Every structure is written in structure tokens, then in C-alpha cells.
Amino acid sequence: MTWITPACLAAAGPGSPPAVTDDIRELDTFLDAAYDAQERLTSGDLRRRAIAADLPAAALTRIDALPEGEYAQDEAAEALRAINV
């Protein structure tokens, strides 16, 4: 068992990257599958693929909030992480 101590929390400090949530992991897995053999996808393509993949509501909410446009996988991942739900 690993214990988180106040010293561990303080070591992270301000400016540390936020913890990766299950939603983000699920979106990353989704993006890996969606971009298989694709270089760029539109936000509409991502929405349709997310619905077909039966993603949970929180993930669909992030994808629905994605601005219209065309994205490479890394661009989509960055944009989805920036969306607060």
C-alpha cells in the first residue's frame, strides 16, 4: 500500500501537471482508435465516432465542446484536455 503524505503533496507544488483522470485516459484510448490510419479528423468525425464507440456522458460532453475544425491526434488530445466539464 502506498501512502500519500503532506510532504508528497507539497513536492508536487504549483505548476505541476494535473493528475491524469480516468476521463482523460478513456479519451486517449478513444483517440488512439479513432486516428488509426487517419492523419486528421474533423470535430464532427470525432463526435460520430465517439457516439458509435458508446463513450460515457462525460467524455461525450468534452467532445461536443470541441470547436469546429480539423485536428491531428495530438491537437485533439490537447484541446480535449483544456475543456472543463
Distance bins in CASP14 RR format, pairs under 12 A and 6 or more apart:
PFRMAT RR
TARGET T0000
AUTHOR 0000-0000-0000
RMODE 2
METHOD distances of the structure
MODEL  1
2 8 0 0 0 0 1 0 0 0 0 0 0
3 9 0 0 0 0 0 1 0 0 0 0 0
4 10 0 0 0 0 0 1 0 0 0 0 0
4 11 0 0 0 0 0 1 0 0 0 0 0
4 12 0 0 0 0 0 1 0 0 0 0 0
4 19 0 0 0 0 0 1 0 0 0 0 0
5 11 0 0 0 0 1 0 0 0 0 0 0
5 12 0 0 0 0 0 1 0 0 0 0 0
6 12 0 0 0 0 0 1 0 0 0 0 0
6 13 0 0 0 0 0 1 0 0 0 0 0
7 13 0 0 0 0 0 1 0 0 0 0 0
8 16 0 0 0 0 0 1 0 0 0 0 0
9 16 0 0 0 0 1 0 0 0 0 0 0
9 19 0 0 0 0 0 1 0 0 0 0 0
10 16 0 0 0 0 0 1 0 0 0 0 0
12 18 0 0 0 0 1 0 0 0 0 0 0
12 19 0 0 0 0 1 0 0 0 0 0 0
17 24 0 0 0 0 0 1 0 0 0 0 0
17 81 0 0 0 0 1 0 0 0 0 0 0
18 24 0 0 0 0 1 0 0 0 0 0 0
18 81 0 0 0 0 1 0 0 0 0 0 0
18 82 0 0 0 0 0 1 0 0 0 0 0
18 84 0 0 0 0 0 1 0 0 0 0 0
19 25 0 0 0 0 0 1 0 0 0 0 0
19 81 0 0 0 0 0 1 0 0 0 0 0
20 26 0 0 0 0 0 1 0 0 0 0 0
20 27 0 0 0 0 0 1 0 0 0 0 0
20 28 0 0 0 0 1 0 0 0 0 0 0
20 29 0 0 0 0 0 1 0 0 0 0 0
20 77 0 0 0 0 0 1 0 0 0 0 0
20 81 0 0 0 0 1 0 0 0 0 0 0
21 27 0 0 0 0 1 0 0 0 0 0 0
21 28 0 0 0 0 0 1 0 0 0 0 0
21 58 0 0 0 0 1 0 0 0 0 0 0
21 59 0 0 0 0 0 1 0 0 0 0 0
21 62 0 0 0 0 0 1 0 0 0 0 0
21 80 0 0 0 0 0 1 0 0 0 0 0
21 81 0 0 0 0 1 0 0 0 0 0 0
21 84 0 0 0 0 0 1 0 0 0 0 0
21 85 0 0 0 0 0 1 0 0 0 0 0
22 28 0 0 0 0 0 1 0 0 0 0 0
22 29 0 0 0 0 0 1 0 0 0 0 0
22 56 0 0 0 0 1 0 0 0 0 0 0
22 58 0 0 0 0 1 0 0 0 0 0 0
22 59 0 0 0 0 1 0 0 0 0 0 0
23 29 0 0 0 0 0 1 0 0 0 0 0
23 30 0 0 0 0 0 1 0 0 0 0 0
23 55 0 0 0 0 1 0 0 0 0 0 0
23 56 1 0 0 1 0 0 0 0 0 0 0
23 57 0 0 0 0 0 1 0 0 0 0 0
23 58 1 0 1 0 0 0 0 0 0 0 0
23 59 1 0 1 0 0 0 0 0 0 0 0
23 60 0 0 0 0 0 1 0 0 0 0 0
23 61 0 0 0 0 1 0 0 0 0 0 0
23 62 1 0 0 1 0 0 0 0 0 0 0
23 63 0 0 0 0 0 1 0 0 0 0 0
23 80 0 0 0 0 1 0 0 0 0 0 0
23 81 0 0 0 0 1 0 0 0 0 0 0
23 83 0 0 0 0 0 1 0 0 0 0 0
23 84 0 0 0 0 0 1 0 0 0 0 0
23 85 1 0 0 1 0 0 0 0 0 0 0
24 30 0 0 0 0 0 1 0 0 0 0 0
24 31 0 0 0 0 0 1 0 0 0 0 0
24 58 0 0 0 0 0 1 0 0 0 0 0
24 59 0 0 0 0 1 0 0 0 0 0 0
24 62 0 0 0 0 1 0 0 0 0 0 0
24 77 0 0 0 0 1 0 0 0 0 0 0
24 78 0 0 0 0 0 1 0 0 0 0 0
24 80 1 0 0 1 0 0 0 0 0 0 0
24 81 1 0 0 1 0 0 0 0 0 0 0
24 82 0 0 0 0 0 1 0 0 0 0 0
24 83 0 0 0 0 0 1 0 0 0 0 0
24 85 0 0 0 0 0 1 0 0 0 0 0
25 31 0 0 0 0 0 1 0 0 0 0 0
25 32 0 0 0 0 0 1 0 0 0 0 0
25 56 0 0 0 0 0 1 0 0 0 0 0
25 59 0 0 0 0 0 1 0 0 0 0 0
25 77 0 0 0 0 0 1 0 0 0 0 0
25 80 0 0 0 0 0 1 0 0 0 0 0
25 81 0 0 0 0 0 1 0 0 0 0 0
26 32 0 0 0 0 0 1 0 0 0 0 0
26 33 0 0 0 0 0 1 0 0 0 0 0
26 50 0 0 0 0 0 1 0 0 0 0 0
26 53 0 0 0 0 1 0 0 0 0 0 0
26 54 0 0 0 0 0 1 0 0 0 0 0
26 55 1 0 0 1 0 0 0 0 0 0 0
26 56 1 0 0 1 0 0 0 0 0 0 0
26 57 0 0 0 0 0 1 0 0 0 0 0
26 58 0 0 0 0 1 0 0 0 0 0 0
26 59 1 0 1 0 0 0 0 0 0 0 0
26 60 0 0 0 0 0 1 0 0 0 0 0
26 62 0 0 0 0 1 0 0 0 0 0 0
26 63 0 0 0 0 0 1 0 0 0 0 0
26 80 0 0 0 0 0 1 0 0 0 0 0
27 33 0 0 0 0 0 1 0 0 0 0 0
27 34 0 0 0 0 1 0 0 0 0 0 0
27 35 0 0 0 0 0 1 0 0 0 0 0
27 46 0 0 0 0 1 0 0 0 0 0 0
27 49 0 0 0 0 0 1 0 0 0 0 0
27 50 0 0 0 0 1 0 0 0 0 0 0
27 53 0 0 0 0 0 1 0 0 0 0 0
27 55 1 0 0 1 0 0 0 0 0 0 0
27 56 0 0 0 0 0 1 0 0 0 0 0
27 58 0 0 0 0 1 0 0 0 0 0 0
27 59 1 0 1 0 0 0 0 0 0 0 0
27 60 0 0 0 0 0 1 0 0 0 0 0
27 61 0 0 0 0 0 1 0 0 0 0 0
27 62 1 0 0 1 0 0 0 0 0 0 0
27 63 1 0 0 1 0 0 0 0 0 0 0
27 66 0 0 0 0 0 1 0 0 0 0 0
27 73 0 0 0 0 0 1 0 0 0 0 0
27 76 0 0 0 0 1 0 0 0 0 0 0
27 77 1 0 0 1 0 0 0 0 0 0 0
27 78 0 0 0 0 0 1 0 0 0 0 0
27 79 0 0 0 0 0 1 0 0 0 0 0
27 80 1 0 1 0 0 0 0 0 0 0 0
27 81 0 0 0 0 1 0 0 0 0 0 0
27 82 0 0 0 0 0 1 0 0 0 0 0
27 83 0 0 0 0 1 0 0 0 0 0 0
27 85 0 0 0 0 0 1 0 0 0 0 0
28 34 0 0 0 0 0 1 0 0 0 0 0
28 35 0 0 0 0 0 1 0 0 0 0 0
28 59 0 0 0 0 0 1 0 0 0 0 0
28 62 0 0 0 0 0 1 0 0 0 0 0
28 73 0 0 0 0 1 0 0 0 0 0 0
28 74 0 0 0 0 0 1 0 0 0 0 0
28 76 0 0 0 0 0 1 0 0 0 0 0
28 77 1 0 0 1 0 0 0 0 0 0 0
28 78 0 0 0 0 0 1 0 0 0 0 0
28 80 0 0 0 0 1 0 0 0 0 0 0
28 81 0 0 0 0 1 0 0 0 0 0 0
29 35 0 0 0 0 0 1 0 0 0 0 0
29 36 0 0 0 0 0 1 0 0 0 0 0
29 50 0 0 0 0 0 1 0 0 0 0 0
29 53 0 0 0 0 1 0 0 0 0 0 0
29 55 0 0 0 0 1 0 0 0 0 0 0
29 59 0 0 0 0 1 0 0 0 0 0 0
29 77 0 0 0 0 0 1 0 0 0 0 0
30 36 0 0 0 0 0 1 0 0 0 0 0
30 41 0 0 0 0 0 1 0 0 0 0 0
30 46 0 0 0 0 1 0 0 0 0 0 0
30 47 0 0 0 0 0 1 0 0 0 0 0
30 49 1 0 0 1 0 0 0 0 0 0 0
30 50 1 0 0 1 0 0 0 0 0 0 0
30 51 0 0 0 0 0 1 0 0 0 0 0
30 52 0 0 0 0 0 1 0 0 0 0 0
30 53 1 0 1 0 0 0 0 0 0 0 0
30 54 0 0 0 0 0 1 0 0 0 0 0
30 55 1 0 0 1 0 0 0 0 0 0 0
30 56 0 0 0 0 0 1 0 0 0 0 0
30 59 1 0 0 1 0 0 0 0 0 0 0
30 60 0 0 0 0 0 1 0 0 0 0 0
30 62 0 0 0 0 0 1 0 0 0 0 0
30 63 0 0 0 0 1 0 0 0 0 0 0
30 73 0 0 0 0 0 1 0 0 0 0 0
30 76 0 0 0 0 1 0 0 0 0 0 0
30 77 0 0 0 0 1 0 0 0 0 0 0
30 80 0 0 0 0 1 0 0 0 0 0 0
31 38 0 0 0 0 0 1 0 0 0 0 0
31 41 0 0 0 0 1 0 0 0 0 0 0
31 45 0 0 0 0 0 1 0 0 0 0 0
31 46 0 0 0 0 1 0 0 0 0 0 0
31 49 0 0 0 0 1 0 0 0 0 0 0
31 50 0 0 0 0 1 0 0 0 0 0 0
31 53 0 0 0 0 0 1 0 0 0 0 0
31 55 0 0 0 0 0 1 0 0 0 0 0
31 59 0 0 0 0 0 1 0 0 0 0 0
31 62 0 0 0 0 0 1 0 0 0 0 0
31 63 0 0 0 0 1 0 0 0 0 0 0
31 66 0 0 0 0 0 1 0 0 0 0 0
31 71 0 0 0 0 1 0 0 0 0 0 0
31 72 0 0 0 0 0 1 0 0 0 0 0
31 73 1 0 1 0 0 0 0 0 0 0 0
31 74 0 0 0 0 1 0 0 0 0 0 0
31 75 0 0 0 0 0 1 0 0 0 0 0
31 76 1 0 1 0 0 0 0 0 0 0 0
31 77 1 0 1 0 0 0 0 0 0 0 0
31 78 0 0 0 0 0 1 0 0 0 0 0
31 79 0 0 0 0 0 1 0 0 0 0 0
31 80 1 0 0 1 0 0 0 0 0 0 0
31 81 0 0 0 0 0 1 0 0 0 0 0
32 38 0 0 0 0 0 1 0 0 0 0 0
32 49 0 0 0 0 0 1 0 0 0 0 0
32 53 0 0 0 0 0 1 0 0 0 0 0
32 73 1 0 0 1 0 0 0 0 0 0 0
32 74 0 0 0 0 0 1 0 0 0 0 0
32 76 0 0 0 0 0 1 0 0 0 0 0
32 77 0 0 0 0 1 0 0 0 0 0 0
33 41 0 0 0 0 0 1 0 0 0 0 0
33 46 0 0 0 0 0 1 0 0 0 0 0
33 49 0 0 0 0 1 0 0 0 0 0 0
33 50 0 0 0 0 0 1 0 0 0 0 0
33 52 0 0 0 0 0 1 0 0 0 0 0
33 53 1 0 0 1 0 0 0 0 0 0 0
33 55 0 0 0 0 0 1 0 0 0 0 0
33 73 0 0 0 0 0 1 0 0 0 0 0
34 40 0 0 0 0 0 1 0 0 0 0 0
34 41 1 0 0 1 0 0 0 0 0 0 0
34 42 0 0 0 0 0 1 0 0 0 0 0
34 43 0 0 0 0 0 1 0 0 0 0 0
34 44 0 0 0 0 0 1 0 0 0 0 0
34 45 1 0 0 1 0 0 0 0 0 0 0
34 46 1 0 0 1 0 0 0 0 0 0 0
34 47 0 0 0 0 0 1 0 0 0 0 0
34 48 0 0 0 0 1 0 0 0 0 0 0
34 49 1 0 1 0 0 0 0 0 0 0 0
34 50 1 0 0 1 0 0 0 0 0 0 0
34 51 0 0 0 0 0 1 0 0 0 0 0
34 52 0 0 0 0 1 0 0 0 0 0 0
34 53 1 0 0 1 0 0 0 0 0 0 0
34 55 0 0 0 0 0 1 0 0 0 0 0
34 59 0 0 0 0 0 1 0 0 0 0 0
34 63 0 0 0 0 1 0 0 0 0 0 0
34 71 0 0 0 0 0 1 0 0 0 0 0
34 72 0 0 0 0 0 1 0 0 0 0 0
34 73 1 0 0 1 0 0 0 0 0 0 0
34 76 0 0 0 0 1 0 0 0 0 0 0
34 77 0 0 0 0 0 1 0 0 0 0 0
34 80 0 0 0 0 0 1 0 0 0 0 0
35 41 1 0 0 1 0 0 0 0 0 0 0
35 45 0 0 0 0 1 0 0 0 0 0 0
35 46 0 0 0 0 1 0 0 0 0 0 0
35 49 0 0 0 0 1 0 0 0 0 0 0
35 71 0 0 0 0 1 0 0 0 0 0 0
35 72 0 0 0 0 1 0 0 0 0 0 0
35 73 1 0 1 0 0 0 0 0 0 0 0
35 74 0 0 0 0 1 0 0 0 0 0 0
35 75 0 0 0 0 0 1 0 0 0 0 0
35 76 1 0 0 1 0 0 0 0 0 0 0
35 77 0 0 0 0 1 0 0 0 0 0 0
36 49 0 0 0 0 0 1 0 0 0 0 0
36 73 0 0 0 0 1 0 0 0 0 0 0
37 73 0 0 0 0 0 1 0 0 0 0 0
38 45 0 0 0 0 1 0 0 0 0 0 0
38 46 0 0 0 0 0 1 0 0 0 0 0
38 49 0 0 0 0 1 0 0 0 0 0 0
38 70 0 0 0 0 0 1 0 0 0 0 0
38 71 0 0 0 0 0 1 0 0 0 0 0
38 72 0 0 0 0 1 0 0 0 0 0 0
38 73 0 0 0 0 1 0 0 0 0 0 0
38 76 0 0 0 0 0 1 0 0 0 0 0
39 45 0 0 0 0 0 1 0 0 0 0 0
39 70 0 0 0 0 1 0 0 0 0 0 0
39 71 0 0 0 0 0 1 0 0 0 0 0
39 72 1 0 0 1 0 0 0 0 0 0 0
39 73 0 0 0 0 1 0 0 0 0 0 0
39 74 0 0 0 0 0 1 0 0 0 0 0
39 75 0 0 0 0 0 1 0 0 0 0 0
39 76 0 0 0 0 0 1 0 0 0 0 0
40 46 0 0 0 0 0 1 0 0 0 0 0
40 69 0 0 0 0 1 0 0 0 0 0 0
40 70 1 0 1 0 0 0 0 0 0 0 0
40 71 1 0 0 1 0 0 0 0 0 0 0
40 72 1 0 1 0 0 0 0 0 0 0 0
40 73 0 0 0 0 1 0 0 0 0 0 0
40 74 0 0 0 0 0 1 0 0 0 0 0
40 75 0 0 0 0 1 0 0 0 0 0 0
40 76 0 0 0 0 1 0 0 0 0 0 0
41 47 0 0 0 0 1 0 0 0 0 0 0
41 48 0 0 0 0 1 0 0 0 0 0 0
41 49 1 0 0 1 0 0 0 0 0 0 0
41 50 0 0 0 0 0 1 0 0 0 0 0
41 63 0 0 0 0 0 1 0 0 0 0 0
41 66 0 0 0 0 0 1 0 0 0 0 0
41 69 0 0 0 0 1 0 0 0 0 0 0
41 70 1 0 0 1 0 0 0 0 0 0 0
41 71 1 0 0 1 0 0 0 0 0 0 0
41 72 0 0 0 0 1 0 0 0 0 0 0
41 73 0 0 0 0 1 0 0 0 0 0 0
41 75 0 0 0 0 1 0 0 0 0 0 0
41 76 1 0 0 1 0 0 0 0 0 0 0
41 77 0 0 0 0 0 1 0 0 0 0 0
41 79 0 0 0 0 0 1 0 0 0 0 0
42 48 0 0 0 0 1 0 0 0 0 0 0
42 49 0 0 0 0 0 1 0 0 0 0 0
42 63 0 0 0 0 0 1 0 0 0 0 0
42 66 0 0 0 0 1 0 0 0 0 0 0
42 67 0 0 0 0 0 1 0 0 0 0 0
42 68 1 0 0 1 0 0 0 0 0 0 0
42 69 1 0 1 0 0 0 0 0 0 0 0
42 70 1 0 1 0 0 0 0 0 0 0 0
42 71 1 0 0 1 0 0 0 0 0 0 0
42 72 0 0 0 0 0 1 0 0 0 0 0
42 75 0 0 0 0 0 1 0 0 0 0 0
42 76 0 0 0 0 0 1 0 0 0 0 0
43 49 0 0 0 0 0 1 0 0 0 0 0
43 50 0 0 0 0 0 1 0 0 0 0 0
43 62 0 0 0 0 0 1 0 0 0 0 0
43 63 1 0 0 1 0 0 0 0 0 0 0
43 64 0 0 0 0 1 0 0 0 0 0 0
43 65 0 0 0 0 1 0 0 0 0 0 0
43 66 1 0 1 0 0 0 0 0 0 0 0
43 67 1 0 0 1 0 0 0 0 0 0 0
43 68 1 0 1 0 0 0 0 0 0 0 0
43 69 1 0 1 0 0 0 0 0 0 0 0
43 70 1 0 0 1 0 0 0 0 0 0 0
43 71 1 0 0 1 0 0 0 0 0 0 0
43 75 0 0 0 0 0 1 0 0 0 0 0
43 76 0 0 0 0 1 0 0 0 0 0 0
43 79 0 0 0 0 1 0 0 0 0 0 0
43 80 0 0 0 0 0 1 0 0 0 0 0
43 83 0 0 0 0 0 1 0 0 0 0 0
44 50 0 0 0 0 1 0 0 0 0 0 0
44 51 0 0 0 0 0 1 0 0 0 0 0
44 52 0 0 0 0 0 1 0 0 0 0 0
44 63 0 0 0 0 1 0 0 0 0 0 0
44 64 0 0 0 0 1 0 0 0 0 0 0
44 66 0 0 0 0 1 0 0 0 0 0 0
44 67 0 0 0 0 0 1 0 0 0 0 0
44 68 1 0 0 1 0 0 0 0 0 0 0
44 69 0 0 0 0 1 0 0 0 0 0 0
44 70 0 0 0 0 1 0 0 0 0 0 0
44 71 0 0 0 0 0 1 0 0 0 0 0
44 76 0 0 0 0 0 1 0 0 0 0 0
45 51 0 0 0 0 0 1 0 0 0 0 0
45 52 0 0 0 0 0 1 0 0 0 0 0
45 63 0 0 0 0 0 1 0 0 0 0 0
45 66 0 0 0 0 0 1 0 0 0 0 0
45 68 0 0 0 0 0 1 0 0 0 0 0
45 69 0 0 0 0 1 0 0 0 0 0 0
45 70 0 0 0 0 1 0 0 0 0 0 0
45 71 0 0 0 0 1 0 0 0 0 0 0
45 73 0 0 0 0 0 1 0 0 0 0 0
45 76 0 0 0 0 0 1 0 0 0 0 0
46 52 0 0 0 0 0 1 0 0 0 0 0
46 53 0 0 0 0 0 1 0 0 0 0 0
46 55 0 0 0 0 0 1 0 0 0 0 0
46 59 0 0 0 0 0 1 0 0 0 0 0
46 60 0 0 0 0 0 1 0 0 0 0 0
46 62 0 0 0 0 0 1 0 0 0 0 0
46 63 1 0 1 0 0 0 0 0 0 0 0
46 64 0 0 0 0 1 0 0 0 0 0 0
46 65 0 0 0 0 0 1 0 0 0 0 0
46 66 1 0 0 1 0 0 0 0 0 0 0
46 67 0 0 0 0 0 1 0 0 0 0 0
46 68 0 0 0 0 0 1 0 0 0 0 0
46 69 0 0 0 0 1 0 0 0 0 0 0
46 70 0 0 0 0 0 1 0 0 0 0 0
46 71 1 0 0 1 0 0 0 0 0 0 0
46 72 0 0 0 0 0 1 0 0 0 0 0
46 73 0 0 0 0 0 1 0 0 0 0 0
46 75 0 0 0 0 0 1 0 0 0 0 0
46 76 1 0 0 1 0 0 0 0 0 0 0
46 77 0 0 0 0 0 1 0 0 0 0 0
46 79 0 0 0 0 1 0 0 0 0 0 0
46 80 0 0 0 0 1 0 0 0 0 0 0
47 53 0 0 0 0 0 1 0 0 0 0 0
47 55 0 0 0 0 0 1 0 0 0 0 0
47 59 0 0 0 0 0 1 0 0 0 0 0
47 60 0 0 0 0 1 0 0 0 0 0 0
47 61 0 0 0 0 0 1 0 0 0 0 0
47 62 0 0 0 0 0 1 0 0 0 0 0
47 63 1 0 1 0 0 0 0 0 0 0 0
47 64 1 0 0 1 0 0 0 0 0 0 0
47 65 0 0 0 0 0 1 0 0 0 0 0
47 66 1 0 0 1 0 0 0 0 0 0 0
47 68 0 0 0 0 0 1 0 0 0 0 0
47 69 0 0 0 0 0 1 0 0 0 0 0
47 71 0 0 0 0 0 1 0 0 0 0 0
47 76 0 0 0 0 0 1 0 0 0 0 0
47 80 0 0 0 0 0 1 0 0 0 0 0
48 55 0 0 0 0 0 1 0 0 0 0 0
48 60 0 0 0 0 0 1 0 0 0 0 0
48 63 0 0 0 0 1 0 0 0 0 0 0
48 64 0 0 0 0 0 1 0 0 0 0 0
49 55 0 0 0 0 1 0 0 0 0 0 0
49 59 0 0 0 0 0 1 0 0 0 0 0
49 60 0 0 0 0 0 1 0 0 0 0 0
49 63 0 0 0 0 1 0 0 0 0 0 0
49 76 0 0 0 0 0 1 0 0 0 0 0
50 56 0 0 0 0 1 0 0 0 0 0 0
50 57 0 0 0 0 0 1 0 0 0 0 0
50 58 0 0 0 0 0 1 0 0 0 0 0
50 59 1 0 0 1 0 0 0 0 0 0 0
50 60 1 0 1 0 0 0 0 0 0 0 0
50 61 0 0 0 0 0 1 0 0 0 0 0
50 62 0 0 0 0 1 0 0 0 0 0 0
50 63 1 0 1 0 0 0 0 0 0 0 0
50 64 0 0 0 0 1 0 0 0 0 0 0
50 65 0 0 0 0 0 1 0 0 0 0 0
50 66 0 0 0 0 1 0 0 0 0 0 0
50 76 0 0 0 0 0 1 0 0 0 0 0
50 80 0 0 0 0 0 1 0 0 0 0 0
51 57 0 0 0 0 0 1 0 0 0 0 0
51 59 0 0 0 0 0 1 0 0 0 0 0
51 60 1 0 0 1 0 0 0 0 0 0 0
51 63 0 0 0 0 1 0 0 0 0 0 0
51 64 0 0 0 0 1 0 0 0 0 0 0
52 60 0 0 0 0 0 1 0 0 0 0 0
52 63 0 0 0 0 0 1 0 0 0 0 0
53 59 0 0 0 0 1 0 0 0 0 0 0
53 60 0 0 0 0 1 0 0 0 0 0 0
53 63 0 0 0 0 0 1 0 0 0 0 0
54 60 0 0 0 0 1 0 0 0 0 0 0
55 61 0 0 0 0 1 0 0 0 0 0 0
55 62 0 0 0 0 1 0 0 0 0 0 0
55 63 1 0 0 1 0 0 0 0 0 0 0
55 64 0 0 0 0 0 1 0 0 0 0 0
55 80 0 0 0 0 0 1 0 0 0 0 0
56 62 0 0 0 0 0 1 0 0 0 0 0
56 63 0 0 0 0 0 1 0 0 0 0 0
56 85 0 0 0 0 0 1 0 0 0 0 0
57 63 0 0 0 0 0 1 0 0 0 0 0
57 64 0 0 0 0 0 1 0 0 0 0 0
57 85 0 0 0 0 1 0 0 0 0 0 0
58 64 0 0 0 0 0 1 0 0 0 0 0
58 65 0 0 0 0 0 1 0 0 0 0 0
58 80 0 0 0 0 0 1 0 0 0 0 0
58 83 0 0 0 0 0 1 0 0 0 0 0
58 84 0 0 0 0 0 1 0 0 0 0 0
58 85 1 0 1 0 0 0 0 0 0 0 0
59 65 0 0 0 0 0 1 0 0 0 0 0
59 66 0 0 0 0 0 1 0 0 0 0 0
59 80 0 0 0 0 1 0 0 0 0 0 0
59 83 0 0 0 0 0 1 0 0 0 0 0
59 85 0 0 0 0 1 0 0 0 0 0 0
60 66 0 0 0 0 0 1 0 0 0 0 0
60 80 0 0 0 0 0 1 0 0 0 0 0
60 83 0 0 0 0 0 1 0 0 0 0 0
60 85 0 0 0 0 1 0 0 0 0 0 0
61 80 0 0 0 0 0 1 0 0 0 0 0
61 83 0 0 0 0 1 0 0 0 0 0 0
61 84 0 0 0 0 0 1 0 0 0 0 0
61 85 1 0 1 0 0 0 0 0 0 0 0
62 76 0 0 0 0 0 1 0 0 0 0 0
62 77 0 0 0 0 0 1 0 0 0 0 0
62 79 0 0 0 0 1 0 0 0 0 0 0
62 80 1 0 1 0 0 0 0 0 0 0 0
62 81 0 0 0 0 1 0 0 0 0 0 0
62 82 0 0 0 0 1 0 0 0 0 0 0
62 83 1 0 1 0 0 0 0 0 0 0 0
62 84 0 0 0 0 1 0 0 0 0 0 0
62 85 1 0 1 0 0 0 0 0 0 0 0
63 71 0 0 0 0 0 1 0 0 0 0 0
63 76 0 0 0 0 1 0 0 0 0 0 0
63 77 0 0 0 0 0 1 0 0 0 0 0
63 79 0 0 0 0 1 0 0 0 0 0 0
63 80 1 0 0 1 0 0 0 0 0 0 0
63 83 0 0 0 0 1 0 0 0 0 0 0
63 85 0 0 0 0 0 1 0 0 0 0 0
64 80 0 0 0 0 0 1 0 0 0 0 0
64 83 0 0 0 0 1 0 0 0 0 0 0
64 85 0 0 0 0 1 0 0 0 0 0 0
65 79 0 0 0 0 1 0 0 0 0 0 0
65 80 0 0 0 0 1 0 0 0 0 0 0
65 81 0 0 0 0 0 1 0 0 0 0 0
65 82 0 0 0 0 1 0 0 0 0 0 0
65 83 1 0 1 0 0 0 0 0 0 0 0
65 84 0 0 0 0 1 0 0 0 0 0 0
65 85 1 0 0 1 0 0 0 0 0 0 0
66 75 0 0 0 0 0 1 0 0 0 0 0
66 76 1 0 0 1 0 0 0 0 0 0 0
66 77 0 0 0 0 0 1 0 0 0 0 0
66 78 0 0 0 0 0 1 0 0 0 0 0
66 79 1 0 1 0 0 0 0 0 0 0 0
66 80 1 0 0 1 0 0 0 0 0 0 0
66 81 0 0 0 0 0 1 0 0 0 0 0
66 82 0 0 0 0 1 0 0 0 0 0 0
66 83 1 0 0 1 0 0 0 0 0 0 0
66 85 0 0 0 0 0 1 0 0 0 0 0
67 75 0 0 0 0 0 1 0 0 0 0 0
67 76 0 0 0 0 0 1 0 0 0 0 0
67 79 1 0 0 1 0 0 0 0 0 0 0
67 80 0 0 0 0 0 1 0 0 0 0 0
67 82 0 0 0 0 0 1 0 0 0 0 0
67 83 0 0 0 0 1 0 0 0 0 0 0
68 79 0 0 0 0 0 1 0 0 0 0 0
69 75 0 0 0 0 1 0 0 0 0 0 0
69 76 0 0 0 0 1 0 0 0 0 0 0
69 79 0 0 0 0 1 0 0 0 0 0 0
70 76 0 0 0 0 1 0 0 0 0 0 0
70 79 0 0 0 0 0 1 0 0 0 0 0
71 77 0 0 0 0 1 0 0 0 0 0 0
71 78 0 0 0 0 1 0 0 0 0 0 0
71 79 1 0 0 1 0 0 0 0 0 0 0
71 80 0 0 0 0 1 0 0 0 0 0 0
72 78 0 0 0 0 1 0 0 0 0 0 0
72 79 0 0 0 0 0 1 0 0 0 0 0
73 79 0 0 0 0 0 1 0 0 0 0 0
73 80 0 0 0 0 0 1 0 0 0 0 0
74 80 0 0 0 0 0 1 0 0 0 0 0
74 81 0 0 0 0 0 1 0 0 0 0 0
75 81 0 0 0 0 0 1 0 0 0 0 0
75 82 0 0 0 0 0 1 0 0 0 0 0
76 82 0 0 0 0 0 1 0 0 0 0 0
76 83 0 0 0 0 0 1 0 0 0 0 0
77 83 0 0 0 0 0 1 0 0 0 0 0
END
